[in-house]
Amino acid sequence: MTKHSPYERAKRAAETERTKQIEAAWYASIPTETAKAFQREVEASRARGPIAPPPDMAPGTAPNPPRPGREPKPPKVEKRGRGGR
């Protein structure tokens, strides 16, 4: 856990309080119907919960495919000549 100085903790608490004041003022400045609609959307979003993580990819798979024309070259295959020299 990160330790913060008393000054930094007080600063964060003041920021949180100021944010709450700004939010309350914003809610008071918008029409009631708009505020209720926004509140319903927020509650629906919170009810959905977090987005599921993406499926696991096969080992060695690049997360993003290369751009067209930038594909990696296939590995070079050594060809044996005649006679096995």
Beta strands, then each sheet from edge to edge (+ up, - down):
end
